[in-house]
Amino acid sequence: MTRITPLSQPYPDALAAALNALTPDGGDAPMLFRIIGTSERAWQKFIGGSLLDKGPLPMRERELVIFRTAAKIGADYEWGMHAALFAERCEIDETQLNALATKNAEDGGWSAADATLLATVDILLDRRHLSDEEFARISDHFTSDQIFEIVQLVGFYHGLAMIIGTFDIRPEPGTPPIPA
């Protein structure tokens, strides 16, 4: 059980359109959204900062950032949701998912751009700061707008993991855990 009562259908008018769009036929919206939706202010901040729109990063690279962040901080809920919903669409296979969870950024057969992206996520989580050399390395592969997106994704999913942990939101049924 979560620590607060999640929204249930019918959803409040202010959130109904958004939550119904995220609701599978005959089911409920994901628990995370139903918990955040209990606070209209929290919901507005969540959707305002969620980076769910089409941003400057291609979807695959966006998902690599999210997977790596989730793996490094132990965010099972987000890992499971993204594995279930986006891995196949982004052509991220089981071998790559395992590498994202268990290997150094330089291991796993990544392209130079992907290895740099993953190393940057690791550095941001470990130190929250890039050296001049590290910034030059990521700049060789990504534009300034893309680098902003990378940093904001890492920060957003780190914050989201705190919400999930605070309210004890369990992974959605049928979603995979982070590989050990």
Secondary structure, 3 states (H helix, E strand, C coil): CCCCCCCCCCCCHHHHHHHHHCCCCCCCCCHHHHHHCCCHHHHHHHHHHCCCCCCCCCHHHHHHHHHHHHHHHCCHHHHHHHHHHCCCCCCCCHHHHHHHHHCCCCCCCCCHHHHHHHHHHHHHHHHCCCCHHHHHHHHCCCCHHHHHHHHHHHHHHHHHHHHHHHCCCCCCCCCCCCCC
